[in-house]
Structures are given as structure tokens and as C-alpha cells.
Amino acid sequence: MESKTKASTDLRVLPTDNVEYGTHEYWQQRYAQEEHENFDWFKTYKDLAPLFDQHIHGRDARILMLGCGNSTLSSDMYAAGYENIVNVDYSDVVIKQMRQRCAHQAKMTWEVMDVRQLALDDASVDVAIDKGTLDALMCDKGDSWNPPPELCRNVAAEVDEVDRVLAPGGKFVWITFGQPHFHKRHLLRESWDLEIERLNDGGFDYFVYIMTKKAQPEATH
């Protein structure tokens, strides 16, 4: 059964400046004020199920949820049969909340972890999903055509870590409203193939960037 999302409308949790979305302090305070709420950025599992059916090959896939927050996505995916999910977020506040809230879904785990420094083994993930986390790292007052070096370093750190933990044939799926002419350049790597899909429910356009990890070349002796 799909969980119900209650989108927070409490003005106390909204930042005074969008740059705050990229700070640890903002999320700690926000989650402390949203103890009994869920908030889903962009799309819910109901919207994304056809996409996941196409790109996740098997309900037993090893899934990494990057910056899970208090989204309903993991819980709904678990209910649909995707039980091997590692949820990570750098807010210990929200991880504690979600462990308690989803205690009945015992096979998935919740870990305090920064997406820019994943404490996971190389090639240990089949599917990595980002729904809003990279967007938070990209919040800045600067020019979108010429983003500041610190923004680029933070984004590259997450993308490089996903590249490292993704197994050959695995997929990195990023759901965002970020348009390709701004964001595609941050995702280009020799180690994977990149494709872009567009989602439109009759209103706002969303983009799905899908990076498929290439097979590793065989070692020669």
C-alpha cells in the first residue's frame, strides 16, 4: 500500500535564502520541526514506478537512496518488492526518525552518511537514486552558466562517489527539474553512458538523467 505524503507547508521550515538548502544546519533544524511529516521532492513512487520498472532489473537489486530525507519513496518501493535498500542522509535527526517510522520494513537500512563521502564498498550498488539531493547541492546565487568552484566540487564529489560504488551495468538515476544545458556537464564520465528522459504530467517538465556504468575492461597479463 502506497504511503500518503504530507507536504510540509509550515513556513518555519522554509529557508530565508535558497542557498540554505545546501547546508547541514538547515536540514537538521527542518527535520526536527517535521518529526511526523513526509516531504517528497518532485515525484512520488506512483509517478516513478514505470520508470523504475524499465531501469531496475529485478526486485532484488541493491539500491542506494542518496539523501533520503523523510521522503515516502523508499517505503513505497519496499512495499512494491524492492527490499534491498540502503538509505543515506547526513542528517542524524531524519535518519533516527525514519528508522523508527519504517521499523516494520526491516530489510532496508538507514545510515548517517554524506553522499560526498560514502562509506560503501566499490561496485557494491546496482541502482543509485537521487531525487533532490544534487539539486540542493546546486543551490547558489551564482551564474548557472558559470557556477562557482565550490558548487562544482560538491557536485563532483557526489557524482564521483556514486561512480565508485556503482557496479558494472548498474544505474545512477537522478530525478530533477534541472535542464540538461545546465546540468549535463556535471554528469559526464568516461565510466558510464548517459541518457536523458523527460517526464511531464501535463504541467511542469521534469528530467531523469540515467547513467549506466560500463563493464570494466578485462585485465591483461
ChimeraX attribute file (.defattr): number of C-alpha atoms within 10 A of each C-alpha:
attribute: neighborCount
match mode: 1-to-1
recipient: residues
	/A:1	9
	/A:2	15
	/A:3	15
	/A:4	12
	/A:5	15
	/A:6	13
	/A:7	12
	/A:8	15
	/A:9	9
	/A:10	10
	/A:11	8
	/A:12	11
	/A:13	16
	/A:14	14
	/A:15	13
	/A:16	10
	/A:17	10
	/A:18	14
	/A:19	15
	/A:20	17
	/A:21	20
	/A:22	19
	/A:23	13
	/A:24	12
	/A:25	11
	/A:26	16
	/A:27	22
	/A:28	15
	/A:29	14
	/A:30	17
	/A:31	21
	/A:32	14
	/A:33	14
	/A:34	16
	/A:35	15
	/A:36	12
	/A:37	16
	/A:38	19
	/A:39	18
	/A:40	19
	/A:41	15
	/A:42	13
	/A:43	15
	/A:44	21
	/A:45	20
	/A:46	12
	/A:47	12
	/A:48	14
	/A:49	14
	/A:50	10
	/A:51	14
	/A:52	15
	/A:53	11
	/A:54	9
	/A:55	16
	/A:56	18
	/A:57	12
	/A:58	12
	/A:59	15
	/A:60	13
	/A:61	16
	/A:62	20
	/A:63	26
	/A:64	25
	/A:65	22
	/A:66	26
	/A:67	23
	/A:68	27
	/A:69	27
	/A:70	22
	/A:71	22
	/A:72	23
	/A:73	25
	/A:74	24
	/A:75	22
	/A:76	19
	/A:77	22
	/A:78	20
	/A:79	14
	/A:80	14
	/A:81	11
	/A:82	20
	/A:83	21
	/A:84	18
	/A:85	23
	/A:86	19
	/A:87	23
	/A:88	24
	/A:89	22
	/A:90	20
	/A:91	23
	/A:92	17
	/A:93	18
	/A:94	24
	/A:95	23
	/A:96	14
	/A:97	20
	/A:98	23
	/A:99	17
	/A:100	11
	/A:101	14
	/A:102	17
	/A:103	12
	/A:104	10
	/A:105	14
	/A:106	11
	/A:107	13
	/A:108	19
	/A:109	18
	/A:110	21
	/A:111	17
	/A:112	18
	/A:113	19
	/A:114	16
	/A:115	24
	/A:116	18
	/A:117	12
	/A:118	18
	/A:119	14
	/A:120	14
	/A:121	10
	/A:122	14
	/A:123	16
	/A:124	16
	/A:125	24
	/A:126	22
	/A:127	26
	/A:128	23
	/A:129	20
	/A:130	20
	/A:131	25
	/A:132	22
	/A:133	24
	/A:134	23
	/A:135	18
	/A:136	17
	/A:137	20
	/A:138	24
	/A:139	18
	/A:140	18
	/A:141	11
	/A:142	11
	/A:143	8
	/A:144	13
	/A:145	9
	/A:146	9
	/A:147	15
	/A:148	14
	/A:149	9
	/A:150	12
	/A:151	16
	/A:152	14
	/A:153	14
	/A:154	17
	/A:155	21
	/A:156	16
	/A:157	16
	/A:158	20
	/A:159	19
	/A:160	17
	/A:161	17
	/A:162	26
	/A:163	25
	/A:164	18
	/A:165	21
	/A:166	28
	/A:167	21
	/A:168	18
	/A:169	15
	/A:170	27
	/A:171	27
	/A:172	24
	/A:173	23
	/A:174	22
	/A:175	24
	/A:176	23
	/A:177	17
	/A:178	19
	/A:179	14
	/A:180	13
	/A:181	9
	/A:182	12
	/A:183	17
	/A:184	14
	/A:185	9
	/A:186	13
	/A:187	18
	/A:188	13
	/A:189	14
	/A:190	9
	/A:191	15
	/A:192	21
	/A:193	14
	/A:194	17
	/A:195	12
	/A:196	14
	/A:197	11
	/A:198	13
	/A:199	18
	/A:200	9
	/A:201	8
	/A:202	6
	/A:203	7
	/A:204	9
	/A:205	13
	/A:206	17
	/A:207	17
	/A:208	21
	/A:209	22
	/A:210	21
	/A:211	24
	/A:212	23
	/A:213	23
	/A:214	16
	/A:215	12
	/A:216	10
	/A:217	6
	/A:218	6
	/A:219	5
	/A:220	4
	/A:221	3
